[in-house]
């Protein structure tokens, strides 16, 4: 395998580790342990560099620890400055291509941590005017990894990566919400038939349908944001199992404070570092929110595909924008490819959540070795959901149009409108009218007038959009006026407040 920045005939440098000596391409910034991990983990072909925010997070954690070690006198001025500069460059996007280890790996993330340690060490050596691999002066373990273990660095970096990636997801959700609201406003007061269990129900307006989709997504933006705060609790300073072995007693708090200052995220050190080192509950909860969002988005896409089905032999109430030809054999066919791809993204996210669940459950004793697959699946779910919602908003929702004739014809022919007449003509008479309408394919309104159940003025009032699509109380003698003071404040029961437990 050719390494980033190298050629098959490139010069090499010799490096040594526990297992012996190996030649490493001279021009790469990673070292022998990264090389071994490359050889061992040909799993997904998705390297760490696929997630730049994770690289940024690793660099910021290493930068914070270097600052803490320097302030405690454990790291001298020259090495601390070089390590911090190297970390700052990497956090800014440099050398990302040298993070080559597969995202799914054995070792609980050790290969990821060493990939970071080696790249940082070799860049720091360059800054100091020395050669890559001159570890006698600045070592990946002795200096870059000082007072650290993979078991506190890796989960802390994963948590920071989640904090760095979720705002883009929330922004894409907001974009989809606003696109749905705008489309609903465009279709304000256009009547259509609502459906339950795939059968005609009662009338509604098109904007009610679009706004309902927007609301169901809107509910989870705040849930996502609040759940992400779980990642603010970190185990940095726990080292191997949470006892803090090899660290100064002041180190954990100082490193967390430095990380907070570097990132703007208010991190806190877990009260019980042994528990925090083995616990993956925050990832399970966050992944569950991603799954919840995916389920809702997928249901919306199911609705869009159904409502646009046809055009001649389906519902065909709405037109989705035509974005590409739909068939290699059937001329004129256009498929709902945008909802379809978003459905598939949702399926992937739902499956990823199951993987996260199994991986979290599979930990043993003082460490969960499966955090690599947890991190990979959550970061991937976040990435593809962000793209999917932007795609759905821009390539589908924004271009939807209505087939007004079909909407009107469905409404005219539906027996569902009879529900609006039940308070006036009674359930038994309404059932008879509905049955005859179904048998004869005649409009409900015609049969009601023919049977003399209502006069035309009263009938039109009851079948008006305002009467059929909002709360409206009617009786055989007319509309009952609202009680002035029913004992409720205005808006009291319109919606429950969205509140969360203090510990979430």
C-alpha positions in Angstrom: 0.0 0.0 0.0 1.3 3.4 -0.9 1.3 5.8 2.0 0.0 9.4 1.8 2.6 11.6 0.1 4.9 8.6 -0.8 5.8 6.7 -3.9 6.7 3.0 -4.3 10.4 3.9 -4.4 10.3 6.5 -1.7 13.1 6.7 0.9 12.4 5.3 4.3 13.4 5.8 7.9 13.8 3.1 10.6 11.5 3.1 13.6 11.3 0.8 16.6 8.5 -0.4 18.9 7.6 -3.3 21.1 7.5 -5.8 18.3 10.8 -4.7 16.6 12.0 -2.5 13.8 10.2 -1.4 10.7 10.9 0.9 7.7 8.5 3.8 7.5 8.3 6.0 4.4 10.5 9.0 5.2 8.0 11.6 4.0 5.0 10.6 6.1 4.3 12.1 9.5 2.9 9.0 11.1 5.1 6.3 12.5 5.6 2.6 13.1 2.5 2.0 15.2 0.3 3.6 12.6 2.0 1.6 9.9 1.1 -1.6 11.8 -2.4 -0.5 12.3 -2.8 0.2 8.6 -1.7 -3.4 7.9 -3.9 -4.9 10.5 -7.2 -3.1 9.9 -8.3 -3.4 6.3 -12.0 -3.2 7.4 -14.0 -0.3 6.0 -11.6 1.6 3.9 -12.8 4.6 5.8 -9.8 6.3 7.5 -9.8 8.7 10.3 -9.3 11.5 7.8 -12.9 10.9 6.5 -14.0 12.8 9.6 -12.0 16.0 9.8 -13.9 17.1 13.0 -12.5 14.0 14.7 -9.0 14.9 13.7 -9.6 18.4 15.0 -10.9 17.0 18.3 -7.9 14.8 18.7 -5.5 17.7 18.1 -7.4 19.9 20.5 -7.3 17.3 23.3 -3.5 16.8 22.7 -3.0 20.6 22.7 -4.9 21.0 26.0 -2.9 18.2 27.6 0.4 19.7 26.5 -0.7 23.0 28.0 -1.6 21.4 31.3 1.6 19.4 31.4 3.6 22.5 30.7 1.9 24.5 33.5 2.5 21.7 35.9 6.2 21.7 35.0 6.1 18.2 33.4 6.8 19.4 29.9 9.6 21.9 29.1 9.0 25.2 27.2 10.6 24.1 23.9 8.7 20.8 23.6 5.5 22.2 24.9 5.5 25.1 22.3 6.4 22.7 19.4 3.6 20.3 20.4 1.1 23.0 20.8 2.0 24.6 17.4 1.7 21.2 15.7 -1.7 20.6 17.3 -2.9 24.0 16.3 -1.9 23.3 12.7 -3.6 19.9 12.6 -6.8 21.3 14.3 -6.8 23.9 11.5 -6.8 21.2 8.8 -3.1 20.5 8.1 -1.8 17.0 7.7 -5.3 15.4 7.8 -4.3 13.0 5.1 -1.7 11.4 7.4 -4.5 10.1 9.7 -4.7 6.9 7.9 -5.9 4.3 10.4 -9.3 2.6 9.7 -12.1 3.9 11.8 -13.0 0.4 12.9 -10.1 -1.1 14.7 -9.2 -3.4 17.6 -7.5 -2.0 20.7 -10.2 0.4 22.0 -8.8 3.3 19.9 -5.1 2.8 20.6 -4.2 3.0 16.9 -6.1 6.2 16.6 -4.4 7.7 19.6 -1.0 6.6 18.3 -1.7 7.9 14.9 -2.3 11.3 16.5 0.7 11.0 18.8 3.1 10.2 15.9 1.8 12.8 13.5 2.0 15.5 16.2 5.5 14.3 17.3 6.9 14.4 13.8 5.5 17.8 13.0 6.8 19.1 16.3 10.2 17.7 15.5 10.1 19.6 12.2 9.2 22.8 14.0 12.2 22.3 16.2 14.5 21.8 13.1 14.9 18.1 13.6 14.2 15.1 11.4 11.0 13.0 11.5 11.6 10.0 13.7 14.1 11.7 16.0 12.2 10.5 19.0 15.1 10.7 21.4 14.4 14.4 21.5 10.6 14.4 21.3 8.7 11.1 21.6 5.1 10.3 20.7 4.5 8.5 24.0 6.9 10.2 26.4 6.0 13.7 25.4 2.8 14.0 23.2 1.0 11.3 25.2 2.4 12.5 28.6 -0.1 11.8 31.5 -2.5 10.3 29.1 -4.0 6.9 28.0 -6.0 6.0 24.9 -8.7 5.2 27.4 -9.2 8.9 28.4 -8.0 10.7 25.3 -10.0 8.7 22.7 -13.4 8.9 24.4 -12.8 12.6 25.2 -11.9 13.3 21.5 -15.1 11.4 20.4 -17.2 13.5 22.7 -15.6 16.7 21.4 -16.1 15.5 17.8 -19.9 15.0 18.6 -20.1 18.5 19.9 -18.4 19.8 16.8 -20.6 18.0 14.4 -24.1 18.2 15.8 -24.5 22.0 15.0 -24.4 21.3 11.3 -27.1 18.6 11.8 -29.3 21.0 13.8 -28.8 23.6 11.1 -29.9 21.2 8.4 -33.0 20.4 10.4 -33.8 24.0 10.8 -33.4 24.4 7.0 -35.8 21.6 6.3 -38.3 23.0 8.9 -38.3 26.4 7.3 -38.6 25.0 3.8 -41.7 23.0 4.9 -43.2 26.0 6.6 -42.7 28.1 3.5 -44.3 25.5 1.3 -47.2 25.2 3.8 -47.7 29.0 3.6 -47.8 28.7 -0.2 -50.5 26.1 0.1 -52.5 27.9 2.8 -56.2 27.0 2.9 -56.1 24.5 0.0 -58.5 21.7 1.0 -57.7 18.0 0.6 -58.7 14.7 2.1 -56.9 13.5 5.2 -56.4 9.7 5.5 -56.0 7.2 8.3 -55.1 3.6 7.8 -54.9 4.3 4.0 -58.6 5.1 3.9 -60.4 8.5 3.5 -60.8 10.2 6.9 -61.8 13.9 7.1 -60.8 17.0 5.2 -57.8 19.1 6.1 -55.7 21.7 4.4 -52.5 21.1 2.6 -50.7 23.6 4.8 -51.8 21.6 7.9 -50.1 18.6 6.4 -46.8 20.4 5.6 -46.8 22.2 9.0 -47.3 18.9 10.8 -44.2 17.6 9.1 -42.3 20.7 10.1 -43.5 20.4 13.7 -42.4 16.8 14.1 -38.9 17.7 13.1 -38.9 20.9 15.1 -39.6 18.9 18.3 -36.3 17.1 18.0 -33.9 20.1 17.3 -34.1 21.0 21.0 -33.8 17.3 22.0 -30.7 16.9 19.9 -29.1 20.1 21.4 -29.9 19.1 25.0 -28.8 15.6 24.5 -25.4 16.7 23.1 -24.7 18.4 26.4 -24.1 14.9 27.8 -20.8 14.9 26.0 -19.6 17.8 28.1 -18.7 15.3 30.9 -15.3 13.8 30.1 -12.9 11.4 31.7 -9.7 13.2 30.7 -7.2 12.5 33.4 -8.5 9.1 34.1 -5.6 7.5 32.2 -5.9 3.7 32.0 -8.9 2.7 34.1 -10.0 5.9 35.9 -7.5 5.9 38.8 -5.4 8.7 37.3 -2.2 6.7 37.5 0.8 8.7 36.2 -0.9 12.1 36.5 -0.5 15.0 38.9 -3.5 15.4 41.2 -4.2 18.8 39.6 -3.9 17.5 36.0 -7.5 16.4 35.2 -9.1 19.7 36.2 -6.4 21.7 34.5 -6.6 19.7 31.3 -10.4 20.0 31.1 -10.1 23.8 31.7 -7.6 24.1 28.9 -9.8 22.1 26.6 -12.8 24.3 27.4 -10.8 27.4 26.6 -9.5 26.0 23.3 -12.9 24.9 22.1 -15.5 27.0 23.8 -17.3 23.9 25.1 -17.8 23.9 28.9 -16.3 20.5 29.7 -16.4 19.1 33.2 -14.4 16.2 34.7 -16.6 13.3 35.6 -17.1 12.9 39.4 -16.3 9.2 39.2 -13.5 8.6 36.6 -13.6 4.8 37.0 -17.3 4.8 36.1 -16.8 7.4 33.3 -14.0 5.4 31.7 -16.2 2.4 31.1 -19.5 4.1 30.5 -20.9 4.7 27.0 -24.4 5.8 28.0 -24.1 9.3 26.5 -23.4 7.7 23.1 -26.4 5.4 23.4 -28.7 8.3 24.3 -27.4 10.5 21.5 -27.6 7.7 18.9 -31.2 7.1 20.0 -32.1 10.7 19.2 -30.5 10.3 15.8 -32.6 7.2 15.2 -35.7 9.0 16.3 -35.0 11.8 13.8 -34.3 9.2 11.1 -37.6 7.5 11.8 -39.6 10.7 11.5 -37.8 11.8 8.3 -38.3 8.4 6.7 -42.1 8.6 7.5 -42.3 12.0 5.8 -40.6 10.5 2.7 -43.0 7.7 2.7 -45.8 10.2 2.7 -44.2 12.2 -0.1 -43.8 9.1 -2.3 -47.4 8.0 -1.7 -49.0 11.5 -2.3 -47.0 11.8 -5.5 -47.7 8.3 -6.7 -49.0 7.8 -10.2 -49.2 10.0 -12.2 -52.2 8.2 -13.6 -52.7 5.2 -11.4 -51.8 6.6 -8.0 -52.8 9.4 -5.7 -51.0 12.1 -7.6 -52.1 14.9 -5.3 -48.6 16.5 -5.3 -45.9 16.8 -7.9 -42.3 16.3 -6.8 -39.7 18.1 -8.9 -38.3 16.0 -11.7 -34.6 15.7 -11.1 -33.6 12.8 -13.4 -35.1 10.3 -15.8 -36.5 7.3 -13.9 -36.1 4.3 -16.2 -33.8 2.8 -18.7 -36.7 1.0 -20.4 -39.9 2.9 -19.6 -40.1 6.3 -21.5 -41.4 9.2 -19.6 -41.1 7.6 -16.1 -39.8 9.9 -13.3 -39.1 8.4 -9.9 -39.2 10.0 -6.4 -35.5 9.5 -6.1 -34.9 12.2 -3.4 -37.3 10.7 -0.9 -36.0 7.3 -1.8 -32.4 8.2 -1.0 -33.4 9.9 2.2 -35.4 6.7 3.2 -32.2 4.7 2.7 -30.2 7.2 4.8 -32.8 6.7 7.5 -32.4 2.9 7.3 -28.7 3.2 7.7 -29.0 5.5 10.7 -31.5 3.1 12.3 -29.1 0.2 11.7 -26.1 2.3 13.1 -28.1 2.8 16.3 -28.5 -0.9 16.7 -24.7 -1.3 16.3 -24.1 1.4 18.9 -26.4 -0.4 21.3 -24.7 -3.7 20.9 -21.2 -2.1 21.1 -22.2 -0.2 24.3 -23.6 -3.4 25.9 -20.5 -5.4 24.9 -18.0 -3.7 27.2 -16.4 -5.5 30.0 -15.1 -4.4 33.4 -13.2 -1.1 33.4 -13.2 -0.4 29.7 -15.4 -0.7 26.6 -13.1 -1.8 23.8 -15.8 -1.1 21.1 -15.8 2.7 21.2 -14.3 2.8 17.7 -17.4 1.3 16.1 -19.6 3.5 18.3 -17.7 6.6 17.2 -17.7 5.6 13.5 -21.5 4.9 13.5 -22.5 8.1 15.3 -20.3 10.3 13.2 -21.4 8.6 10.0 -25.1 8.9 11.0 -24.6 12.6 11.8 -22.8 13.2 8.5 -25.3 11.5 6.2 -28.4 12.8 8.0 -27.1 16.3 7.7 -26.6 15.9 3.9 -29.9 14.0 3.5 -32.0 16.8 5.1 -30.4 19.5 3.1 -31.0 17.4 -0.1 -34.6 16.8 0.9 -35.2 20.5 1.4 -33.4 21.8 -1.6 -34.0 19.0 -4.2 -37.5 18.0 -3.3 -39.6 20.0 -0.8 -38.9 23.5 -2.3 -40.1 22.4 -5.7 -43.3 20.6 -4.8 -46.5 21.7 -6.6 -50.1 20.7 -6.2 -52.6 19.0 -8.5 -55.6 21.1 -7.6 -58.1 19.3 -9.8 -57.3 15.9 -8.2 -57.5 17.4 -4.7 -60.8 19.0 -5.4 -62.2 15.8 -7.1 -61.1 13.6 -4.2 -62.8 16.0 -1.7 -66.0 16.2 -3.7 -66.2 12.4 -4.1 -65.1 11.5 -0.6 -67.6 10.2 2.0 -65.3 11.5 4.7 -67.0 14.9 4.7 -70.0 13.3 6.2 -68.2 13.4 9.6 -68.8 17.2 9.6 -72.5 16.6 9.5 -72.8 14.0 12.2 -73.5 16.5 15.1 -76.4 17.9 13.1 -78.1 15.0 11.2 -77.0 12.2 13.7 -74.8 9.2 13.3 -77.5 6.8 11.9 -78.6 9.2 9.1 -75.0 10.0 8.3 -74.2 6.3 8.0 -77.0 5.8 5.6 -75.9 8.7 3.4 -72.3 7.4 3.5 -73.3 3.9 2.5 -75.4 5.2 -0.4 -72.6 7.5 -1.5 -70.2 4.6 -1.5 -72.5 2.4 -3.5 -73.6 4.9 -6.1 -70.4 7.0 -6.3 -72.5 10.1 -5.8 -71.4 13.2 -3.7 -72.4 13.3 -0.1 -73.7 16.8 -0.4 -76.1 15.8 -3.2 -77.6 12.9 -1.2 -78.0 15.1 2.0 -80.0 17.7 0.0 -82.0 15.0 -1.8 -83.0 13.4 1.5 -84.0 16.8 2.9 -81.7 16.4 5.8 -80.3 20.0 5.5 -81.0 23.0 3.4 -78.3 24.2 1.0 -77.3 27.2 3.1 -76.8 25.1 6.3 -75.0 22.4 4.3 -72.6 24.8 2.7 -71.8 26.3 6.1 -71.1 22.9 7.6 -68.9 21.9 4.7 -67.0 25.2 4.6 -63.2 24.9 5.1 -63.4 26.7 8.4 -65.9 24.2 9.7 -64.2 21.1 8.5 -60.5 21.8 9.3 -60.7 23.3 12.8 -62.6 22.8 16.1 -66.2 23.7 15.4 -69.2 22.7 17.5 -72.6 22.4 15.8 -76.0 20.9 16.7 -79.3 20.3 14.9 -80.5 23.8 15.9 -77.3 25.6 14.9 -73.9 26.5 16.1 -73.4 26.6 19.8 -71.7 29.8 21.0 -68.5 29.3 22.9 -68.7 29.6 26.7 -67.0 32.9 27.7 -65.0 31.4 30.5 -64.7 27.6 30.4 -62.0 27.7 33.1 -59.0 27.6 30.8 -56.6 30.4 30.0 -56.1 31.1 26.3 -53.8 28.6 24.7 -53.5 26.6 28.0 -53.9 23.2 26.4 -52.5 24.0 22.9 -49.1 22.4 23.5 -47.1 20.9 26.3 -43.9 22.7 27.2 -40.8 20.9 26.0 -38.9 20.3 29.2 -36.1 18.0 30.1 -34.8 16.5 33.3 -32.0 18.5 34.8 -29.5 15.6 34.3 -29.9 15.3 30.5 
